[in-house]
Amino acid sequence: MQVRVDLFAKAKELAGGKTFITVTLEKEGEGISGESLFGLVCAAEPALKPLAGSAFLAINDEYVTPDQVVTLKAGDDVAVIPPISGG
């Protein structure tokens, strides 16, 4: 199953301006941890590896923790949310 992963801010910058990438999952409806999903994201776009440990993943507008197991289905909205800085 193909999943579109939207990239914002620093993630977009690191990926050379791409606004999204596509990640391939073995099967629809199979559980995957947030950490494993981020690993697939980094495999699809190695330039995102520096964000490991600091960026968040969101699925359907909800943050996913590294140890949280999620079940993705076609049409789910996945995004890489890099750390936000400011004052």
N, C-alpha and C positions, 0 to 999 in steps of 0.2 A: 504494500500500500504506500502511496506517495503522500507525504504531508508537507504542506507549505509552511515555512517558518519565516515570519516577518522579522526584519532587522531594523533597529532604531538607534539613533545617536552614535555612540562609539562603535557599536556592533556594525552598523552600516558603513562607518568610516573604515574600519579594519577590513571589511569585505570589499573594499574598492568601490564603494558607492552603491552596491547592490541593496535593493530594498527587501529582497526575500531570497531564500534558498529553498531547495527541495530536499527532503530527507526521505529515505526509503526504509519502511518498517517491514518486517517479515510477514506479519499477518494483521489484518484489521481485527480489533477486539481483543488483542493480546496485551496484558499488562506490561508496563515498562516503568522503571524508576525515573525520577527527574534527573538523577545523575547519569544514568545510561542514555537517556534521551539527549542530554547535553553532549555526551560523548559522540552520539551519532551526528549531532549538529556540527561538532568540531571535525569529525571525519569528512563531512560534506564540504566544509569550509574551514580548512586548517588555520586560516588567519584569525579565527575567533578564539583559539586556544588561550591567548593571554587573559581572556575574560573568565576562564574557569575559576570557580571559587568566589567570584565577585558579582557576576551577572545572575539574573533570575530568569527562569522560564515562566511563562504564563500560558495557560491553556483556557481558552474561552473566557478571557479576562480575569482569571483567578491564578494567583501565584502558586507555583509548585515547588515544594521543598526537595532537596536532593534525594531523601530517603522515601518520599511519597511515591506510591505506585499508582499510575494512571492508566486508563484504557482509552486509547485514541480511536476515533472513527472518522471516516471520510467527512470532510467539511469542517473539522475542528479548527479553531483559530489558535495557532501556536506562535509565540513571539519570544524573542530574546530581549530582555530588558537589562541594559547595562547599568552599572551604578550611576547614581545621579549626584552631582556635586553642586555646590552653591552655598549661598549664605542666607 
